[in-house]
């Protein structure tokens, strides 16, 4: 039996994290979570996930800052990062410059809300 792929979900919305955890565990993955950027970076170093799902709009370190730090880290830089965002919906009320995020070398952008099927499809694609 192959070991389950480990996925780290970093998002400040506990309901979203729980729903995502249920979908991913249902798909056979092992899930870790963090509710803000600094904790997410720490958990990435500890758990060495195979994939990171990262929210953009969070208090403190936003997802762009976290992604930048992950990609600069020699140990974590090769881990695929899926940026998950409701930016199109909330962007006008945010001080985050979305164009700055587009220049980051993350592997994918997914708009919230995302269907369970689409989330699992994207996760599988990046774990290959």
matplotlib code that plots the C-alpha trace (Angstrom):
import matplotlib.pyplot as plt

x = [0.0, 1.4, 1.6, -0.9, 0.4, 0.6, -1.2, -0.9, -3.9, -3.1, -6.3, -7.7, -11.3, -11.8, -15.0, -13.2, -10.3, -12.6, -14.6, -11.3, -9.9, -13.0, -12.8, -9.0, -9.2, -12.1, -9.7, -7.2, -4.8, -3.3, -4.2, -2.5, -3.7, -2.6, -4.8, -2.2, 1.0, 3.7, 2.2, 1.8, 5.5, 6.4, 4.1, 5.5, 9.0, 7.8, 5.4, 7.2, 4.0, 3.9, 1.5, 0.4, -3.0, -2.6, -5.2, -4.3, -6.2, -5.1, -4.3, -0.6, 1.4, -0.8, -0.6, 1.7, 4.3, 4.0, 4.4, 7.5, 9.1, 8.3, 9.8, 13.0, 13.5, 15.9, 13.9, 10.4, 10.9, 10.1, 6.7, 3.8, 1.8, -1.9, -3.0, -6.7, -8.4, -11.7, -9.7, -12.0, -14.9, -13.1, -10.3, -11.8, -11.9, -8.3, -5.0, -3.2, -1.9, -3.0, -0.5, 2.3, 0.9, 0.8, 4.6, 5.1, 6.1, 3.2, 1.9, -1.8, -4.5, -8.0, -10.9, -13.1, -15.6, -14.1, -16.1, -14.8, -14.3, -12.3, -10.1, -9.3, -8.6, -6.1, -4.5, -4.0, -2.5, 0.2, 1.0, 2.0]
y = [0.0, 3.4, 6.0, 8.9, 12.1, 14.8, 18.1, 21.3, 23.7, 27.3, 29.4, 31.7, 30.5, 27.5, 26.4, 26.3, 24.4, 21.8, 21.4, 21.1, 18.6, 16.4, 16.5, 15.7, 13.0, 11.5, 11.5, 9.5, 12.3, 13.1, 16.7, 19.2, 22.8, 26.2, 29.3, 32.0, 32.4, 32.2, 29.1, 27.7, 28.2, 26.5, 23.5, 23.2, 22.8, 20.3, 18.1, 18.3, 18.1, 17.0, 19.8, 23.1, 24.8, 28.4, 31.2, 34.6, 37.0, 36.3, 38.6, 39.1, 37.4, 37.1, 34.2, 36.0, 36.6, 33.0, 31.6, 33.8, 32.5, 28.9, 29.2, 30.8, 28.0, 25.3, 22.6, 23.8, 25.4, 22.3, 21.7, 22.5, 25.5, 25.9, 29.5, 29.4, 32.7, 34.5, 37.6, 38.2, 38.4, 40.4, 42.1, 45.5, 45.5, 44.3, 46.2, 43.2, 43.9, 40.8, 41.5, 40.9, 37.4, 36.6, 37.0, 34.3, 30.9, 29.1, 26.1, 27.0, 29.5, 28.2, 30.6, 30.1, 28.6, 25.4, 22.2, 19.1, 17.4, 20.3, 20.5, 16.8, 17.0, 19.9, 18.2, 15.0, 16.9, 18.5, 15.4, 13.5]
z = [0.0, -1.0, 1.8, 1.7, 0.2, 2.8, 2.1, 4.1, 3.9, 5.0, 5.3, 7.9, 7.5, 9.8, 8.0, 4.7, 6.2, 7.7, 4.4, 2.4, 4.9, 4.6, 0.7, 0.7, 3.4, 1.4, -1.6, 0.4, 1.5, 4.9, 5.8, 8.0, 8.5, 9.7, 10.1, 9.3, 7.3, 10.0, 11.4, 7.9, 7.2, 10.5, 9.7, 6.2, 7.7, 10.3, 8.1, 4.8, 2.7, -0.9, -1.7, -0.1, -0.6, 0.3, 0.7, -0.5, 1.8, 5.4, 8.3, 9.0, 6.3, 3.2, 0.9, -1.5, 1.2, 2.4, -1.2, -1.7, 1.5, 0.6, -2.9, -1.5, 1.0, -0.2, 1.6, 0.7, -2.7, -4.8, -3.1, -5.4, -4.1, -5.1, -4.4, -3.5, -3.6, -3.4, -4.6, -7.6, -5.1, -2.3, -4.2, -4.2, -0.4, 0.0, 0.1, -1.5, -5.0, -7.0, -9.9, -7.4, -6.8, -10.5, -10.7, -8.1, -9.2, -7.7, -9.6, -9.8, -8.9, -8.0, -7.4, -4.4, -4.1, -5.7, -6.2, -4.4, -7.8, -9.2, -6.0, -6.1, -9.9, -9.4, -6.4, -8.3, -11.3, -9.2, -7.2, -10.3]

ax = plt.figure().add_subplot(projection="3d")
ax.plot(x, y, z, "-o")
ax.set_aspect("equal")
plt.show()
